[in-house]
Amino acid sequence: MFNITNIKSSVITSMGRTGLIIRKFSPEILTTVGILGMIGTTILASRATVKLGPIVEEIKDQKAEAKWASDELTTANGYYDKQAHTKAISKVYVKGALDISKLYGPSITIGLTSIGCIIAAHGIMQKRTVAIAAAYKALETTFGEYRKRVIAEIGEEKESDIRTNKKEVDVVSKDGKKSKAITADTNGISVYARFFDEHSQNWSKTSEYNLMFLKSQQNYANDLLHARGHVFLNDVYDMLGIPRSQAGQVVGWVISKDGDNFIDFGIYDHYNNNAHSFVNGIEHSILLDFNVDGVIYDQI
């Protein structure tokens, strides 16, 4: 049965979802409009320039007429009316300026609008970055306070064992000898950890090369940290050929009295069996877990 209420509700819901999608992709939309607008500005300005010649010629002709009229008046009256000549020339320039403004008006309008769109897109992204930084900061603060309470209750070593899920396991060597080893599974790995493997453009099938590359990039990252005072996690991802992350634009390292003041990729993590195999040349890839200081966007 036809129900106007249901149709109205459906339309409102659809419009609300469309509006949400537009707001979500507004930076991309505004940037695209801005780029297309700049292209349109260039085209319109080029067309206007083609038509500029006749206007310039008309201005020259009118100036010549004004000068001729001034000369005629001077000859007829026996004196030079400088004020009348200046007024006539001014009219020529004003009319020429108006004609040129009309000619370039559309391209200037579209150009300014395009610049406004690009600036607005940047402003939206800036606000979103600040919001992300605030959210991560709140989460980091809450987790840090929780850890402090747990450490006060059970001790730092026990808390670390629980957080990284350390376990004692039996290890059998090639000659059949049994021994104990402490391991930590991926439940203790941070959300910033990334695999350095064949998906990275800097990865090689030679494990020695991979180890040398990671050590050199870690050294370079530390040099950058001490030279610049801060390094974002996305900067490190770029060094390693790993895709950027949303968190990586606000999380990283900063020189401060409370931070580690050094960058560690976790290559020599004692509790990481994968790191053991990688350093010993058995594995060609490694799971890197970075010792980020946390959100640094509001500290630089």
N, C-alpha and C positions, 0 to 999 in steps of 0.2 A: 504494500500500500504506500502511496506517495505521502511522505512525511517531511514537511518543510523544516521541522526542528532538527531532524537528523541531517538533512542536507546542509543546513546552516552550520551545525556543529562540525560536520566534515570539512566544510569550506574554511572555517576558522582554524581548525587543526592543521589543515594543509598550508594555509597562509602563515601560521605560526612556525611550522617546520621550515618553510621556505625562507622566512625571515632569519631563522637560526642558522641555516646553511649560508645565507648571504653574509651574516655577521662573522661566521667562522672563517669564511674565505675572503673577507673584505680586504685584507692586505694584498692578496694575490689579484683580486679584481681591480683594486685601485691602481696597483702597479701596472697591470696590463693596460688599463685605460690610459694611464699616464704615458706609457711607451707608445701606444697607438696614436695618442694625441700628439706626441712629439714628432712622430712620422708625418701625421697630417699637417702639423705646423710647417714642417720642412717643405712639403709639397705645395701648400698654399703660398708660402713665402716665395718659393721659386716661381710660381705662376704670377705672383704680384710683381716680382722683379722684372719679368718680361714686359709687363704693362707700365713699368716705371718710366721708361724712356720718353714716351709722349708727354707725360706730366712734367718731366724735367725740361723738355723742349718748350712746353707751354709757359713755364715759369720764366725761362730765358727770354721768350718772345715778349711776355708782359713787362719784364724789366726793361727790355729795349724800347717798348712803347712808352713806358713811363719816362724814360730818359729822353726820348724824342719829344714827348709832350713838354717836358721841363725845358728843353732847349728852345722849343718853339715859343714858349711863354717868355723865356729870357730875351729872345730876339725881338719879340713883339713889344714887350714892356720896358726893355732896356735894363732889367735887373733880374737877378736869380732868386726865385722863391724856394729857398732851401726847405722850408717847413712843408710846403705842398709836395715837393719831390719826395721827402722822407715819408710822408703819409701815403703816397702812391706806392712806393716800394714796400712799405709795411703791408699794405693790402695784398700785394702780389705774394709776399711770403706767407701771410696768414692763409690765403686761399690755397696756396701750394701745400702748406702743412696739412690743411684739412683734407685735401685730395689724397695725399700720401697716407694719412691716417685711415681714411676710408678704404684705401687699397690694401693696407697691411692690417687693418682692424681685425678681420676674422682670424688671421694667423696668430696675431698677438694674443687675442682672447683665448684661442684654443691652447696656445703655448703656456699661458699663465695657469689655465685650468689644469693642464697636464702636470705642471710643476706642483700645483696644489694637491693633486691626487697622489703623486709620489711622496710628497712630504707627509700627507695624512697616513699613507700606508706605513711609512717609517714610524710615525707616532704611535700607531696601533701596535706594531711589533715591539716598540720600546716599552709600552705599558704592559704588554703580555710578558715580556722578559722580566720586568720588575715583579709582576704577580707570581711568576714561576719561582723567582728567587725568594720571595716572601714565603711561598708555600713550602719550599725545600728547607728554608731556614726554620720554619715552625716545626716541621717534621724532625729535623736534625736536633733542635733544642729539646723536643719532647723525648726523643730516643736517648739523647745524652743524659737527661735527668733520670730517665728510667734506669739506665746502666749504672749511674752513680748509686742509686738506691739498692740495686742488686749487688754491686760490689761491696757496699757497706754491710750488706747482710751476709754474703757468702764468701767474700774475698775476691780480689782481682784475678788470681790464677784460675779459680774455679769458674768464674764468670766467663773468662776467655775460652776455657775448655767447652763450656756449654754453648757459647755463641758460635764457635767454629766446629762444634760437634766432633771434638777430637776423640779418637778411639784407639785402644791398644789392640793390635792384631798380630797374629802369628805369621811370620814370613819364613818361607823355605827357600834356601839358596840352591844354586845349581848342583852343589855337592851333597844336597840332602840335609844340611844343617838347619835347625830351627832357631828362630830368634824372635824377639818382640820388637814391634815398630809402632810408632804413634802416627796416626793418619788423621786427616780432616777432610770431610766430604764437602760437596758443593753447597750444602745448606749454609755453610759459613762464608760463602763467597758473596761479595758485595754486588749491588746492582750495576756497578760501574765496570765490572770485570768483562773482558773481551778476549776471544780467541785470536791469537796471531797464527793464521794458517793460510792455506792456499787461496782463500778469498781476499787476502791482502795483496796488493800489487807489489809489495816489497818482500813478500815471502819467497823463499827458495827451497828447492829440494835438498840442498846441502845444509845440514843442521848446524855445522860450524859457522857458516855464513850468517844464518839466522841469529845465532847467539851473539856474534860479533856486531851485527846490525842493531840488535836490541840494546846491547850495552852502550854502543856509541850514541844511540838516540836518547837513552836515559841520561848519559853524561851531558848531551846537548840540552836536554830539557832542564837539567839542574843549572847549567850555565845561564840559560835563558831566565830561569827563576831568579837567580841572584843578580842578573843584569837588569831585568825589568821590574822585579819585585812581585810578580804574579804570573801564573800560567794557568789557563783554563784547560779542563780535561779534553775539550774538543781540539785544542792545540796539539795535545799529545796524540789523540786519535789521528789527526792529520799527518803527524810525523810518521806514524806506523802504517798509514794507508788503510785505516779502519773507518767505517762510516761514522759520521757525527751522531750525537744523540741530543735530545732536548735538554736533558739534565746537564750535559757537558758544556752548555753555554753559560751556566751559572756556578758550576762546581769546579773546584781545582785546588791550587796551592797558592799561598801568599806568605811572604816573609813577615813573620810576627813573633812575638815572645811566646805565644801559645801554640804555634804550629810546629810541625816537624822540621820545617825549613829545608827539606830535601824531598826529591821525587823518587819513589821506588816503584818499579814495575812488578815486583814480586817474582823476579826471575829466580832468585835463590831462596825461595820460601822453603824452610826446613820441613814443614808439614804438608807440602804439596808434592805428592808422588809424581805427578805429571812434570813438575819443575825439575825433579831429580832426573827423570829420564831425558828431559830436554837438554839439560846442562851436560849430561854424560853422553850426548850424541845418539841416544836410542830413539828418541822422538824428534820429529821435524817441526812439530807445532807445540804451542804452549798456551795455557790459559793465564792471562795476565790479570792481576788484581791490583789496582793502584791505591796507594796510601793517601788519597785526597784529604785535604783539610776540611772539606765540606763546602758549603756555599760561601763564595768569596766575592760575589757580585757587588755586595753592599760594603765591601772592605777596601775597594780600590777607587 
